[in-house]
């Protein structure tokens, strides 16, 4: 019997050898495809994350192979306004815990300072500021930090060459000489393409900064705009050429500090595989709402691990399913209505509820052409009921910390779904010549509209669920 089994043992042995080799080859290909530095920057304006939120985020990053966390909360006074001053002891204890937790999760903790508001770039005063900065960096180095950042974004100072010389001096006296320290990160004052170039020529600031800056410093930029729909390969190539290195991308989605009434709950979009190959780092700026930011951050992790293979819809659905389990379907319906971020200069994210928008357009087209709207109305009835059911489920089942982050938007979604149902009933009554019923529903709809919070307070599905009310009234 054993003799008969020998061929099977032989084949099994070969399989055991070959399978790990294939698995290793697949892992190697994935690593080669990955953007080297992948992570998150706590760089938003507004209430910084709590210690508990940061610790939880670091575990989340480790799980999703995000290897970098940049500590840079704009409203931490010791990061920005009081950058010269040492952190209080309690804050340093918290920092130590973050550094250790980051290491446990294979995440590089990057300590950042933004001195640009009042940094001095000449003479003895510049030397004093460099010494203050190095002393502060040293205190974090002693606690285990091996990555540092020095930012000049969102300031009035436009001495590009002076800023670069300051950075070079920090690079020479600290980054290059301290054992184990990784390259320095920076953000210039002109940090998006449209602000770097004027009339086809480099602005004076960008020319001075880019030509003076050491080549081993990592430079971050946000794309063609501050908050933009995407980065084309030719855009990042242009900026790579300006700076003579692969740029790091500071991606301003899902951050919503410029549009707090709305939540950014969509996937990372607008970035191709070719664009990913041309960047040295992909760093996402999240919302102050730590839990809800995880939907987008998980999709960004997928993109950064293999930009060419990234499927935004699949990644988004997977992220919601992993994070919300039995409530995933309800969260997907809600999040679908809260993806697009629009404000003058800011344009990012997918359209809100695009399928519902198509159903709306189909309904209005049929109605205007005198066609039967029964099927189109049935689709919308299901859309509005689905949103209402989803919200009710989320209100009942979401964990308290998540519910707190989206309570105003959930309440608005519920009101919009009810008002949209009223609007549809009003249009049906009109189509059937039921004047009294039409007037009844119109009066009810106007009352529901008045009861809505202003868009300055809370926003959701502005061009879809919210738009249906006004479009119905116009009919």
C-alpha positions in Angstrom: 0.0 0.0 0.0 2.8 2.4 0.9 4.5 1.7 -2.4 1.3 2.7 -4.3 1.2 5.9 -2.4 4.8 7.0 -3.1 3.8 9.0 -6.3 1.3 10.9 -4.3 3.8 11.8 -1.6 6.2 12.9 -4.3 3.6 15.2 -6.0 2.5 16.6 -2.6 6.1 17.4 -1.8 6.5 19.3 -5.1 3.3 21.2 -4.4 4.4 22.2 -1.0 7.6 23.6 -2.5 6.0 25.3 -5.4 3.0 26.9 -3.7 5.0 29.0 -1.3 7.3 30.1 -4.1 4.3 31.2 -6.1 2.8 33.0 -3.1 6.2 34.7 -2.5 6.3 35.8 -6.1 2.8 37.2 -5.9 3.7 39.1 -2.7 6.9 40.4 -4.3 4.9 41.7 -7.3 2.4 43.4 -5.0 5.2 45.1 -3.0 6.9 46.2 -6.2 3.6 47.7 -7.4 3.0 49.5 -4.1 3.7 53.2 -3.6 6.6 53.1 -1.1 5.1 55.5 1.5 1.4 55.0 2.2 -0.5 56.6 5.0 -2.4 59.4 6.7 -1.7 62.9 7.9 -3.7 64.3 10.7 -3.4 67.6 9.1 -6.9 69.1 9.2 -8.2 72.3 10.8 -10.6 71.8 13.7 -10.7 69.7 16.8 -7.8 67.2 16.7 -8.3 63.5 17.3 -8.3 62.2 20.8 -5.6 59.9 22.1 -8.0 57.0 22.0 -8.9 57.8 18.3 -5.2 58.0 17.3 -4.4 54.7 19.0 -7.3 53.1 17.2 -6.3 54.6 13.9 -2.7 53.3 14.2 -4.1 49.8 14.6 -6.3 50.3 11.6 -3.4 51.5 9.5 -1.4 48.4 10.5 -4.3 46.2 9.4 -4.5 47.9 6.0 -0.7 48.1 5.4 -0.6 51.9 5.6 2.9 52.4 6.8 3.0 56.1 7.7 1.2 58.4 10.1 2.1 62.1 10.1 1.3 64.0 13.3 0.4 67.5 12.2 -3.0 68.7 13.6 -3.4 72.3 12.6 -5.1 73.2 15.9 -2.4 71.7 18.2 -0.8 74.9 19.4 2.6 73.2 20.0 2.6 72.1 16.3 1.9 75.6 14.9 1.5 78.7 17.0 3.7 77.6 19.9 6.1 75.5 17.8 9.2 76.7 19.7 7.8 75.6 23.0 8.2 72.1 24.5 5.1 69.9 24.8 3.8 69.6 28.4 4.7 66.4 30.2 1.2 64.9 29.9 1.3 65.5 26.1 4.7 64.0 25.8 3.5 60.9 27.7 0.7 60.6 25.1 3.2 61.1 22.3 5.3 58.3 23.7 2.3 55.9 23.7 1.6 56.8 20.1 5.2 56.2 19.0 5.2 52.8 20.6 1.8 51.8 19.3 2.9 52.9 15.8 5.9 50.6 16.0 3.8 47.7 17.1 1.7 48.2 14.0 4.6 48.6 11.6 3.6 52.3 11.1 6.2 55.0 10.8 5.4 57.8 13.2 6.3 61.2 11.6 6.5 64.2 13.9 5.7 67.5 12.1 6.1 71.1 13.0 4.7 74.1 11.0 6.8 77.1 12.0 5.9 79.3 9.0 3.6 81.7 10.8 6.5 83.5 12.5 9.7 81.7 11.6 12.7 84.0 11.0 14.9 83.3 8.0 17.8 85.6 8.4 20.8 86.2 10.7 21.0 85.5 14.4 17.2 85.2 14.8 17.2 82.4 12.2 19.9 80.6 14.1 17.8 80.9 17.3 14.8 79.4 15.5 16.9 76.5 14.0 18.2 75.8 17.5 14.7 75.8 19.0 13.5 73.5 16.2 16.4 71.1 16.6 15.9 71.0 20.4 12.3 70.0 19.9 13.1 67.4 17.3 15.8 66.0 19.6 13.2 65.5 22.4 11.1 63.4 20.0 14.1 61.5 18.7 14.9 60.5 22.3 11.4 59.0 22.5 12.0 56.9 19.4 10.8 59.1 16.5 12.9 58.5 13.4 10.9 60.5 10.8 10.3 64.3 10.9 8.4 66.9 8.8 8.7 70.6 8.5 5.8 72.4 6.8 5.4 75.8 5.2 1.8 75.5 4.0 -1.0 78.1 4.5 1.2 81.1 5.5 1.9 84.5 4.1 5.7 84.2 3.8 6.8 83.8 0.2 10.6 83.6 0.6 11.0 80.3 -1.2 14.8 80.3 -1.2 14.9 81.3 2.4 12.6 78.5 3.5 14.6 76.0 1.5 17.9 77.2 3.1 16.2 76.8 6.5 15.1 73.2 5.6 18.6 72.4 4.2 20.2 73.5 7.5 17.9 71.3 9.5 18.6 68.5 7.0 22.4 69.0 7.4 22.5 69.4 11.2 19.9 66.8 12.2 18.3 64.6 9.6 21.6 63.4 7.9 23.6 63.0 11.1 21.2 61.4 13.6 21.4 57.6 13.3 18.4 55.9 11.7 16.6 59.1 10.7 14.6 58.9 7.5 14.4 61.7 4.9 12.7 64.9 5.9 9.1 65.7 4.7 8.2 69.2 3.7 5.2 71.1 2.1 6.0 74.4 0.3 3.8 77.5 0.6 2.8 77.0 -3.1 1.7 73.4 -2.8 -0.5 72.9 -5.8 0.2 73.1 -9.5 -2.0 76.1 -10.3 -0.3 78.1 -7.6 3.2 77.3 -8.8 2.9 78.5 -12.4 1.7 81.8 -13.8 1.5 82.7 -17.5 3.4 79.5 -18.3 6.3 80.3 -16.0 7.3 79.3 -12.5 6.4 81.8 -9.9 9.3 83.4 -8.0 8.6 81.5 -4.8 8.4 78.1 -6.4 11.5 78.7 -8.5 13.6 79.8 -5.5 12.3 77.0 -3.3 12.7 74.2 -5.8 16.1 75.2 -7.0 17.5 75.7 -3.5 16.1 72.7 -1.7 18.2 69.6 -1.0 17.4 66.7 -3.4 17.0 64.2 -0.5 14.0 66.1 1.1 10.6 64.7 0.3 8.2 67.4 -1.1 4.5 67.1 -0.8 1.9 68.6 -3.0 -1.9 68.3 -3.3 -2.3 68.0 -7.1 -3.5 70.6 -9.7 -5.6 72.2 -6.9 -5.9 72.2 -3.1 -8.9 69.8 -3.2 -9.2 68.4 -6.7 -11.0 65.7 -8.7 -7.8 63.8 -9.5 -4.2 64.0 -10.7 -3.4 63.2 -14.3 0.0 61.6 -15.0 1.1 64.7 -17.0 0.4 66.9 -14.0 2.5 65.0 -11.5 5.2 64.6 -14.2 5.3 68.4 -14.6 5.7 68.9 -10.8 8.3 66.1 -10.6 10.3 67.9 -13.2 10.0 71.2 -11.3 11.4 69.6 -8.2 13.7 67.1 -9.7 12.3 64.2 -7.7 9.1 62.1 -7.4 6.6 64.1 -5.5 4.7 62.9 -2.4 0.9 63.4 -2.7 -1.0 65.0 0.2 -4.5 64.0 -0.8 -7.3 66.2 0.6 -10.1 63.6 0.7 -11.9 62.7 2.9 -10.9 65.8 4.8 -13.9 68.2 5.2 -12.6 71.1 7.3 -13.6 73.5 4.5 -17.1 72.0 4.3 -18.0 70.7 7.8 -21.7 70.3 7.1 -21.0 67.4 4.8 -19.3 64.1 5.3 -16.9 62.7 2.7 -17.8 58.9 2.6 -16.8 57.9 -0.9 -13.7 56.0 -2.1 -10.5 57.4 -3.3 -11.0 58.3 -7.0 -9.4 60.3 -9.8 -5.9 58.7 -9.5 -4.8 56.2 -12.1 -2.3 53.4 -11.9 0.1 55.5 -14.0 -0.2 58.4 -11.7 0.6 56.1 -8.7 3.8 55.0 -10.4 5.0 58.6 -10.5 4.6 59.5 -6.8 7.0 58.7 -3.9 4.2 58.8 -1.3 0.5 58.8 -1.0 -0.8 60.5 2.2 -4.5 61.1 2.9 -5.8 63.9 5.0 -8.9 62.6 6.9 -11.9 64.2 8.5 -11.9 65.2 12.2 -14.5 62.3 12.3 -12.0 59.5 12.9 -14.4 56.5 12.6 -16.2 57.7 9.4 -12.9 58.5 7.8 -12.0 54.8 7.8 -14.3 54.1 4.8 -12.2 56.3 2.5 -8.9 55.4 4.2 -9.4 51.7 3.6 -9.9 52.4 -0.1 -6.8 54.6 -0.2 -4.8 51.8 1.3 -6.0 49.5 -1.5 -5.0 52.1 -4.1 -1.6 52.7 -2.6 -0.8 49.0 -2.3 -1.4 48.4 -6.1 -2.6 51.5 -8.0 -2.9 49.7 -11.3 -5.2 47.0 -9.9 -7.4 49.4 -7.8 -11.1 49.1 -8.3 -12.8 52.0 -6.5 -16.3 50.5 -6.3 -15.2 47.1 -5.2 -12.8 48.6 -2.6 -15.5 50.9 -1.3 -18.1 48.1 -0.9 -15.5 45.9 0.8 -14.5 48.6 3.2 -18.1 49.2 4.2 -18.8 45.5 4.6 -15.7 45.0 6.7 -16.4 48.0 9.0 -20.2 47.7 9.3 -21.0 44.0 9.0 -24.7 43.3 9.2 -25.3 47.1 8.8 -23.2 47.3 5.6 -26.1 47.6 3.2 -27.7 50.4 5.2 -24.4 52.3 5.5 -23.7 51.9 1.8 -27.1 53.5 0.9 -26.4 56.4 3.3 -22.7 56.8 2.3 -23.8 56.8 -1.4 -25.6 60.1 -0.8 -22.6 61.7 0.8 -19.6 61.4 -1.5 -19.2 64.7 -3.5 -17.4 67.7 -2.0 -18.0 71.0 -3.7 -17.1 74.5 -2.6 -15.8 77.2 -5.0 -12.2 76.0 -5.3 -12.8 72.5 -3.9 -14.0 69.7 -6.2 -13.5 66.1 -5.0 -15.2 62.7 -4.8 -17.8 60.8 -6.8 -21.3 62.2 -7.5 -23.8 61.5 -4.8 -26.1 58.5 -5.5 -25.6 58.5 -9.2 -28.0 55.7 -9.9 -30.8 57.5 -8.0 -30.0 60.6 -10.1 -30.4 58.6 -13.3 -33.7 57.3 -12.0 -34.8 60.9 -11.3 -33.7 62.0 -14.8 -35.5 59.1 -16.4 -38.7 59.9 -14.5 -38.7 63.6 -15.4 -37.9 62.8 -19.1 -40.8 60.4 -19.3 -43.1 62.8 -17.6 -42.2 65.7 -19.9 -42.6 63.5 -23.0 -46.1 62.4 -21.9 -44.9 58.8 -21.4 -46.1 56.3 -18.8 -44.1 57.0 -15.6 -45.2 53.9 -13.7 -41.9 52.1 -13.9 -39.8 55.1 -13.4 -41.8 56.1 -10.3 -41.5 52.6 -8.9 -37.7 52.8 -9.1 -37.7 56.1 -7.2 -40.2 54.8 -4.7 -37.8 52.0 -4.0 -34.8 54.4 -3.8 -36.5 56.7 -1.3 -37.8 53.8 0.8 -34.3 52.2 0.8 -32.7 55.4 2.1 -35.4 55.7 4.8 -34.9 52.0 5.9 -31.2 52.4 5.9 -31.2 55.5 8.1 -33.6 53.9 10.6 -31.4 50.8 10.8 -28.3 52.9 11.3 -29.9 55.0 14.0 -30.8 51.8 15.8 -27.6 49.8 15.4 -24.6 52.1 14.9 -22.0 52.2 17.7 -22.3 55.4 19.8 -19.1 56.9 18.6 -20.0 56.4 14.9 -23.5 57.6 15.4 -22.3 60.8 17.1 -20.2 61.6 14.0 -23.1 61.4 11.5 -26.2 62.1 13.6 -27.1 65.4 11.8 -26.6 63.9 8.4 -28.7 60.8 9.3 -31.5 63.1 10.5 -31.4 65.0 7.3 -31.4 61.8 5.2 -34.5 60.7 6.9 -36.2 64.0 6.2 -35.1 64.0 2.6 -36.4 60.5 2.0 -39.8 61.4 3.4 -40.0 64.7 1.5 -39.0 62.9 -1.7 -41.8 60.4 -1.3 -44.2 63.4 -0.8 -42.8 65.0 -4.0 -43.3 61.8 -6.0 -46.9 61.5 -4.7 -47.5 65.2 -5.6 -46.3 64.6 -9.2 -48.4 61.4 -9.5 -51.5 63.3 -8.4 -50.7 66.0 -11.0 -50.3 63.5 -13.8 -53.6 61.9 -12.9 -55.4 65.3 -12.8 -56.2 65.0 -9.1 -56.0 68.7 -8.3 -57.1 68.5 -4.7 -54.7 65.7 -3.9 -52.0 67.5 -5.8 -52.5 70.7 -3.7 -52.5 68.6 -0.5 -49.2 67.0 -1.3 -47.7 70.3 -2.4 -48.6 72.0 0.9 -47.2 69.1 2.8 -44.0 69.2 0.7 -43.5 72.9 1.3 -43.9 72.4 5.0 -41.3 69.6 4.9 -38.9 71.8 3.0 -39.3 74.6 5.6 -38.5 72.1 8.3 -35.2 71.1 6.7 -32.0 72.5 8.3 -30.1 75.0 6.2 -27.2 73.8 4.1 -24.9 75.9 6.2 -25.7 73.5 9.0 -25.8 70.1 7.3 -25.5 68.9 3.7 -26.4 65.6 2.0 -27.1 64.6 -1.6 -27.5 68.2 -2.8 -27.9 67.3 -6.4 -29.9 64.2 -5.9 -32.2 63.6 -2.9 -32.2 67.3 -1.9 -32.6 68.5 -5.5 -35.6 66.3 -6.2 -37.7 68.5 -3.9 -37.1 71.7 -5.8 -37.2 70.0 -9.2 -40.6 68.5 -8.4 -41.9 71.9 -7.2 -40.7 73.4 -10.5 -42.9 70.9 -12.4 
